[in-house]
Amino acid sequence: MYQPYDIAGAARPSRWLVTCDHAANTVPDFVNGGSLGIAPADMARHIAYDVGAAGLAKALAETLGAPLIATNFSRLVIDPNRGEDDPTLVMKLYDGTVIPANRHVSDEDFARRLNRLYRPYHTALAELAARRADTAILSIHSFTPQLRGRPPRPWHVGLLYAADERLAKPLLARLRAERDLCIGDNEPYGGHLPGDTIARHAIAHGRPNILIELRNDLIATPAQQQAWAVRLAPMLREVLDHV
């Protein structure tokens, strides 16, 4: 039976809760018969999901001894990292690709995606986050090295944060001490959006949080994902110890 999210290690003891909002490029059968009407090559690239992020999130959760929750639907079906009233919740055009199944989404179809995918994911995430009073949320994403018609992105890792800098600032300093890395400070995107996952499950509850973006060519293989998990985990433990 189809499930809109996967949970691993729910009983793991760490303060960290690892989330992966854009883990999969799955299109459930109840959404346009399981196809958004775009080419398989497009469904395999960053517009449909965060390439490599699921494997990195899994490896980090295991290394940190933390629970993991990850989506099992494409961001193009409905984007869980947006507020319910965000006009980009169901994208019609992304990085030059028109999404045919989204061009004329009916109210009924929109409600179905909301109630069967988006809301169950956030309900489960809220329950996991509430499992202990001192939960800290680690959100794992990836970004493409270059958008169409845009200059190449130089960053290896980007940290996204807004009002709560408790984890972001010390982790930023720690990563910048690594001489071989180019680190983005709210790059390649800035801060957080109203109603997104961090705003909803961390900021609204006063929970320490950080969103890490890895350039997806650096985490394309399981070996790369594991290597980055091993590299990042000690830094994450170190900064959380002081919060």
C-alpha positions as CSV (number, residue, x, y, z in Angstrom):
1,M,0.0,0.0,0.0
2,Y,1.3,3.4,-0.9
3,Q,2.6,5.6,1.9
4,P,3.4,9.3,1.4
5,Y,6.4,9.3,3.7
6,D,8.9,6.9,5.2
7,I,10.2,6.9,8.8
8,A,13.4,5.2,9.8
9,G,14.7,4.8,13.4
10,A,11.8,6.4,15.2
11,A,13.2,5.1,18.5
12,R,16.7,6.4,18.0
13,P,17.8,8.6,21.0
14,S,19.4,11.6,19.4
15,R,18.0,15.1,19.9
16,W,18.3,15.5,16.1
17,L,15.4,14.8,13.9
18,V,16.5,14.5,10.3
19,T,14.0,15.5,7.6
20,C,14.1,15.2,3.8
21,D,11.3,17.1,2.2
22,H,12.3,16.4,-1.4
23,A,13.5,12.8,-1.1
24,A,11.6,11.1,-4.0
25,N,10.4,11.7,-7.5
26,T,7.4,9.4,-7.1
27,V,4.1,10.3,-8.7
28,P,1.3,8.3,-7.0
29,D,-1.3,6.6,-9.2
30,F,-4.1,8.8,-8.0
31,V,-2.3,11.8,-9.5
32,N,-3.0,11.9,-13.3
33,G,-2.5,8.1,-13.5
34,G,1.0,8.2,-12.1
35,S,2.5,10.7,-14.6
36,L,2.9,14.4,-14.7
37,G,3.3,14.4,-18.5
38,I,7.0,15.2,-18.6
39,A,9.9,13.2,-19.9
40,P,11.6,10.6,-17.7
41,A,14.8,12.6,-18.1
42,D,13.1,15.6,-16.4
43,M,11.6,13.4,-13.7
44,A,15.2,12.2,-13.0
45,R,16.6,15.7,-12.4
46,H,16.4,18.3,-9.7
47,I,13.1,19.8,-10.7
48,A,11.3,16.6,-9.5
49,Y,13.3,15.9,-6.3
50,D,16.6,16.7,-4.5
51,V,19.0,14.4,-6.1
52,G,21.1,12.5,-3.6
53,A,19.4,14.1,-0.6
54,A,17.5,11.0,0.5
55,G,20.7,8.9,0.7
56,L,22.6,11.6,2.5
57,A,19.7,12.1,5.0
58,K,19.6,8.3,5.7
59,A,23.4,8.1,6.2
60,L,23.4,11.1,8.5
61,A,20.4,9.9,10.5
62,E,22.2,6.5,11.0
63,T,25.5,8.2,11.9
64,L,23.9,10.6,14.4
65,G,21.6,8.0,15.9
66,A,18.6,10.1,14.9
67,P,15.1,9.5,13.5
68,L,14.5,10.2,9.8
69,I,11.3,11.2,8.0
70,A,11.4,11.5,4.2
71,T,8.7,12.1,1.6
72,N,7.7,9.6,-1.0
73,F,6.2,12.0,-3.6
74,S,7.7,14.4,-6.0
75,R,7.9,18.1,-5.2
76,L,6.2,18.6,-8.6
77,V,3.1,16.8,-7.4
78,I,2.9,19.1,-4.3
79,D,5.8,20.7,-2.5
80,P,5.9,19.9,1.2
81,N,8.4,22.7,1.8
82,R,5.9,25.4,1.1
83,G,3.0,26.9,3.2
84,E,-0.5,25.7,2.2
85,D,-1.3,29.1,0.8
86,D,1.9,29.4,-1.2
87,P,1.2,29.9,-4.9
88,T,4.2,27.7,-5.8
89,L,2.7,24.7,-3.9
90,V,1.9,23.1,-7.2
91,M,4.4,24.2,-9.8
92,K,3.3,24.7,-13.4
93,L,6.8,25.6,-14.7
94,Y,10.1,24.8,-13.2
95,D,13.6,25.6,-14.6
96,G,12.3,25.8,-18.2
97,T,10.1,22.7,-18.0
98,V,6.3,23.0,-18.3
99,I,4.4,20.5,-16.1
100,P,1.4,19.5,-18.1
101,A,-0.5,17.7,-15.3
102,N,-0.2,20.9,-13.2
103,R,-1.3,23.5,-15.8
104,H,-5.0,23.1,-15.0
105,V,-5.2,21.5,-11.6
106,S,-8.8,21.2,-10.4
107,D,-9.9,22.0,-6.9
108,E,-10.7,18.4,-6.4
109,D,-7.2,17.2,-7.5
110,F,-5.5,19.9,-5.5
111,A,-7.4,18.8,-2.4
112,R,-6.6,15.2,-3.0
113,R,-2.9,16.0,-3.2
114,L,-3.1,18.1,-0.1
115,N,-5.0,15.5,2.0
116,R,-3.3,12.4,0.9
117,L,0.3,13.6,0.6
118,Y,1.2,17.0,2.1
119,R,-0.9,16.9,5.3
120,P,-0.1,13.3,6.3
121,Y,3.7,14.1,5.9
122,H,3.4,17.2,8.1
123,T,1.3,15.4,10.7
124,A,3.8,12.6,11.0
125,L,6.7,15.1,11.2
126,A,5.0,17.0,14.0
127,E,4.5,13.8,16.0
128,L,8.2,12.9,15.6
129,A,9.4,16.4,16.5
130,A,7.3,16.2,19.7
131,R,8.8,13.0,20.9
132,R,11.1,14.9,23.2
133,A,11.2,18.5,24.5
134,D,14.6,19.4,23.2
135,T,14.3,18.2,19.6
136,A,16.6,19.9,17.0
137,I,15.6,19.7,13.4
138,L,18.1,19.0,10.6
139,S,16.7,19.4,7.1
140,I,18.6,17.9,4.2
141,H,18.3,19.2,0.7
142,S,20.4,19.4,-2.5
143,F,20.8,21.9,-5.3
144,T,21.8,21.6,-8.9
145,P,25.3,23.0,-9.9
146,Q,23.6,25.2,-12.5
147,L,20.1,26.3,-13.5
148,R,19.4,26.7,-17.2
149,G,20.6,30.0,-18.5
150,R,22.2,30.9,-15.1
151,P,25.9,31.0,-14.1
152,P,27.4,28.0,-12.3
153,R,27.0,27.8,-8.6
154,P,30.3,27.7,-6.8
155,W,29.2,26.5,-3.4
156,H,29.8,22.9,-2.2
157,V,27.5,23.4,0.8
158,G,24.9,26.0,1.7
159,L,23.3,26.7,5.0
160,L,19.8,28.2,5.1
161,Y,18.5,29.9,8.2
162,A,16.4,32.9,9.2
163,A,15.7,34.3,12.7
164,D,17.2,31.4,14.6
165,E,21.0,31.4,14.3
166,R,21.9,29.2,17.2
167,L,23.1,26.3,15.0
168,A,23.6,28.1,11.8
169,K,26.3,30.6,12.9
170,P,28.6,28.1,14.7
171,L,28.1,25.5,11.9
172,L,28.9,28.1,9.3
173,A,32.2,28.9,11.1
174,R,33.0,25.3,11.5
175,L,32.4,24.6,7.8
176,R,34.4,27.6,6.7
177,A,37.4,26.3,8.6
178,E,37.5,23.4,6.1
179,R,39.9,24.8,3.5
180,D,38.7,22.8,0.6
181,L,35.0,23.9,0.8
182,C,33.1,26.9,-0.6
183,I,30.3,27.5,1.8
184,G,27.1,29.5,1.1
185,D,25.6,31.7,3.8
186,N,21.9,31.6,2.8
187,E,23.0,30.5,-0.6
188,P,21.9,29.3,-3.2
189,Y,18.6,30.3,-1.6
190,G,17.8,32.8,1.1
191,G,16.5,32.0,4.6
192,H,13.1,30.4,4.8
193,L,9.6,30.9,3.4
194,P,6.5,31.5,5.5
195,G,4.9,28.2,6.3
196,D,7.8,26.0,5.1
197,T,8.9,23.0,7.0
198,I,11.4,24.7,9.2
199,A,9.0,27.6,9.9
200,R,6.2,25.2,10.8
201,H,8.0,22.6,12.8
202,A,11.1,24.4,14.2
203,I,10.7,28.2,14.4
204,A,7.1,28.1,15.5
205,H,8.1,25.8,18.5
206,G,11.4,27.4,19.3
207,R,13.3,24.4,18.2
208,P,17.0,24.7,17.1
209,N,17.2,24.1,13.4
210,I,19.4,24.1,10.4
211,L,18.8,23.4,6.7
212,I,21.8,22.1,4.8
213,E,22.0,22.2,1.0
214,L,24.6,19.9,-0.7
215,R,25.5,20.4,-4.3
216,N,24.0,17.3,-5.9
217,D,27.0,16.3,-8.0
218,L,28.8,15.8,-4.7
219,I,26.3,13.3,-3.3
220,A,25.3,11.4,-6.5
221,T,26.5,8.0,-5.2
222,P,26.0,6.0,-2.0
223,A,29.7,6.3,-1.3
224,Q,29.7,10.0,-1.6
225,Q,26.6,10.3,0.6
226,Q,28.3,8.2,3.3
227,A,31.5,10.2,3.1
228,W,29.6,13.4,3.6
229,A,27.6,12.0,6.5
230,V,30.8,10.9,8.2
231,R,32.3,14.4,7.5
232,L,29.3,16.4,8.7
233,A,28.1,14.4,11.7
234,P,30.9,15.4,14.1
235,M,30.4,19.1,13.3
236,L,26.6,18.7,13.9
237,R,27.2,17.0,17.2
238,E,29.7,19.7,18.2
239,V,27.4,22.6,17.5
240,L,24.3,21.0,19.1
241,D,26.3,20.3,22.3
242,H,26.3,24.0,22.9
243,V,22.6,24.7,22.4
